[in-house]
Amino acid sequence: MNPKLAALLLALAGSPLLLSLHGPSALAVDPQEEQQKLHVFLLAGQSNMEGQAVVDLDHEEHYNGGRGTLAKLLEDPEFKERWGWAREDGGAWAEREDVGVWYRSQHEEKKGPLSIGYAVYGGRHHFGPELAFGKVLGDRFDGPVLLVKACWGGKSLHVDFRPPSAGGEVGPYYEKMFEELDAALADVGAAFPQWKDLEPELEGFVWFQGWNDGCDGEATRAYAENLEHLIGDVRERLDSKKLPVVVGQTGNMNNPALHEGQAAGAKAAGRRGPTVYVETRDFLRAAEDSPNTGHGHHWYGNSESYLLVGDALGEAMVELLPKRRRR
């Protein structure tokens, strides 16, 4: 493994979002030291991590007239007050130069400053949790942040992402997560030349997946154990026993058994390293208020849902990171 992937370490502090938390740390980091590193986060999962939030498509038949899109919601002053940072005053979608995104879909590689468009579809009409997550983590660090997305739609933890310690055949997408991470780090000099001399530091792992397992009884029952194995194996693979891990609830699915498995798996993993489980059920919006009324498996494409999910995952991750020293 690339020695530059050695992760910073140790977690801490409580938060109402955190249902499973591994003990506090007294460590603090110097903002000047942060400026000398490229702070890397691996974001993995299935289609909802790929990104299904609709930005501006407003066909009356296919996108419900634009209800629930980012463009439409930003017309609401209250919504704009919280999320207005996503768009410049002149109307262009904002780009954040101190946060980069690297994502390789089945069609193309997307890499550049944080903005809308890093989704599974071509063009810039969708986004995923990375948008708000990147905003939160960009605000947290004095140095630049790189988000590496490793996600594929329709994949289960029980089979496709199956980790080695779970027994049986290792899932091909478990291996592909690390292939994507290695490819992104090898590409930093070309994709983000301004950061080519910085040392990459893997700071955390985010897991946002579960729909396919929730549709299969055996996979649902095995989810807690599989998730515990996944987190442990990822930490071992990345040579970081205390790598901060955030697990997002599949809150768009009304499946208490799956949610219990996700919470239990995160709690078990939390005994060995900083791990949190973030509830997202309250972020689901009504189909009639969303652009994709028949896509409950994709949060109905509602942009507010994805912003709230990304924000919550980001705030949870910040709670796990070492606190900064006062200047």
N, C-alpha and C positions, 0 to 999 in steps of 0.2 A: 504494500500500500504506500502511496505517496506520503512521506512524513509530514508534508505541509497540511495534511488533513487532520493532524492532532487537534482535537477540539479544546476550546478554552475551559470549560468545566463549571461545575458546581452551582447549585441552585438555592432557592430561598423563598421567602416571603409568601404570605397568604393573599388570597383574592377571592371574592365571591364567585368568580367564574371557575375556580379550580376545585374540582371534586376529588382529585387525587394528587397529593403533593408530597414530594420527597424533601426531607428536612432542610432547614435553612443553612445559609452559608454566610460567614462574616467577611468573605473576600470582597475586595473592591478593586476596580480597575481605573487606570489613569486615562482620561480622555486623549492625552497626547499619544499614548501607546495605541489607542484605538485607530488613530489617523494613519498609522503605519501598516494596518492590516486591511485585507478585503474580507468582510464578514459574510460568510456563506451560509445559506439555509437551504436544505433539501425539502421540497414540497412534493409529497407523493400521494397517490390515490387513483381513483377512477374518473368517470366523466365529470363529476362535480368539481374535481380539482382541475380538470382540463379547462373548464370555464364555459358556462352556459348562460350567463347573464347577458341580456340584450341591451345594447347601447342606444341604438337609434332607429331600428327597423320598425316601421309603423303601418304596414299594410293592414287594412281593416279586417280582412279575412284571415290572413296567416299570422298576424302579430297583434290582434285585438286592438288595432288602432293606436298602438304604441303605449298602451297602459302598462305601467310598471317598468318602462325602459329608463335608462339613466337620463337620457335627454328630456323625457317627459317629466320625470320626478324632479329634476333640477329647476323646473318652472315653479315649484312650490317653495316659497321663501323659507319655510321651516326646514325642509329637506336641504335646501341650498346652504343654509347656515352651517349644517354639520358636514356636508359632503361637497360643498362648492369647490374645494381644492382640486377636484378632478377635472375642472374645466377653467380655462383662462377667461378673462373678462371679454376678450374679443370673440369667444365662441370656440376656439380651437381646444382640443383635448390636451390637458396639461401633461408634460413629461418631466419626470424627476431625474435629474442627471446624477445624483449621488446614490441612486438605487437602480441596479440593472436586473434584467430578467433574461434568462436563457431557457428556451423551451423548444424541443424538437417533437413536432407532431408527426403523424404518418405522412403528411403532405409536404412539410417544409420546416426549416429552422427559423425560429423567431428570436431575436436577441437585440437588446437595446435598452434605453431608459424606461423606467417604470411608467406605464400609461395603460390605456385600454388596448385591446387587440391581441393579447397573449393567450389566445384560446385555440381550441381545436379546429375552428373554422378559418378559412382564408379571410383576408381583409381585416378591418378594425371595427367590427360590429358586435363583438362579444368580449367578455372578460371573466376572470375567475376570482377566487379568494385572494390571489396574489396582489390585487390592486390595493385593497385596504390593509392587508398584512404588510406590504412593502412600505406603505405610508407610516404605519406604527413603528416598524423596525428602523426605517430611515430616520425618524425623529429620535429614536433611542441612541443611535450611534453617532459619534463624531467622525468616524471613517466611513467609507463607502460600503454598500451592502449589495450582495449578489444573490438573487433567488433562482434556484435551479428547479424547474418543474419536471417531474418524472411521473407521468400519469397516462392512463389508457382506459378508455371507456369499456364498460361491460366486463370488468375483471373482478374476480373474487379473491379474498384472502385465503380461503380454504383450498383453492387449487392454483390460481394464476400467480398469486404473490406468496404462495406457501413457503415459509422459511425453513431452513435446514433442520433446526432442532425440533420442529413439529413432527418429524418423521415422514416417511413416504417420499414421493418425488418432489424435488424442489421446484417451485413454480418459476417459469421462465421470466416472469415480470419482476420477481424478486431480484434476479441477476441483472435485469435491464435497468433497474433503479441505479445501480452502481456504475453501469456502463454510461448512463446519461450524466451522472455526476463527474466521472472521469473525463468524459468528452467536453463538458462545460469548462472544467478547470484547465484542460489542455488548450481550450479556445480563448481563454481570457485575453491573451496578448493581442489576438486579431480582432476579437469582438469588442473589447473594451481596452484599447491601447493606453488610455490614461491610467489604467490600473496595472499595467504589465509588470511593474517593479514592486508591487505590494505582495505581501505574504498572505495567501488565502488561509482563512481560519474557519473550519466548519463549526458553526455555533449552535445549530439545532436542526431537528427533524420534525416535520409536520405530517401527520397521517390523517387524510380525510377520505374515507372509503367505507363501504358497507352495504350498499343497496343490493348487489348480487347475492351476498351472503344472507341478507334478510329475506330473500325469496326462496331459500332452500333450508328446510328444517335442520338437516344435519349440519350444514355450515353455520347456521345461527347458533346451534347448541355448542359448537366448537369454537365460536368466535373469541371468547375470553382467553382460552388457552392459546389459540393461534396468535392473537394479538400480543400476548405476553412473550411468546417465542419470537415474534417478529421484532419487537423492540429490543429484546436481548441480543438477537442475532445481528441487527443493524449496528448496535453499539460495539459488538465484538468485531464485526467486519471493518468498522471505521476506527477501531482501536481507541475507543472513548467510552469507558464504562459509565461515565457520568454525563453523557451527551443529553442535553435537554430535549425532551420529546413532548409534543402537544398532539392530542388525539381529538378530532372533532366528531361530535355525535352526528349520525345520519338523521338529522332532525326533520327532514322532509318525509320520512317514512314513519308511519304509525305502527311501530313494531317494538313494544316494550321489551320483549325478549332480546332483540338485537341490542337495544340501548343498554340493557343490563349487562350484556356480554362485553360491550365496548367499555363501559365504566369499570367492570370487574377486571378486564385485561389491563387497563391503564393503572388501576390500583395495584395489581400484582407487580407490574413492571416498576411502579413507583417505590417498591421496597428496595430496589437495587440502583435506582438513579432517578433524577428529577423528571417526573412525568405528570402531566395534567390531562384531565378529560374535560372538554368544554361542551356544555349543553347548547344546542342550537335550535331546539324545537320552537322556541318563541319567535324565531326569525322567519318562519314560513308565512307567506302572504297568500291571500285568497286567489284562486284561479282567475276569477272575474276581474281582478285588479292587476293582472299580469299579462305579459305578451304571449306566452305559450300556454294557453289554457288547458291543453291536454297533456302537459309534460310535468306531472307531479314529481316524477323521478329526477327532474332537473330544476326543482324549486320553481316550476312554471316560468323559468327564465327571468324571474323578477330581480332587478338589479339591486334593490334594497336588501334583499335576502343575502346576496353574495357579499355586499359591502359589510353587512352586520357580521356574517360568518368570518370574513377575513379580518375584520377589526377585533373580534373576540379572540380569534386564534393568535393574533399579534400581541394583544394585551397579555394573554396567558404566557406567551413565550417571553415577553419582557420580564414577567415576574420570576421566571426561572433563571434569567441571566444574572451574572454578578452585578452588584450595584456599582455605580460610578462614584468615584471620590468627588467631594465638593471641590470646586475650583477656588 
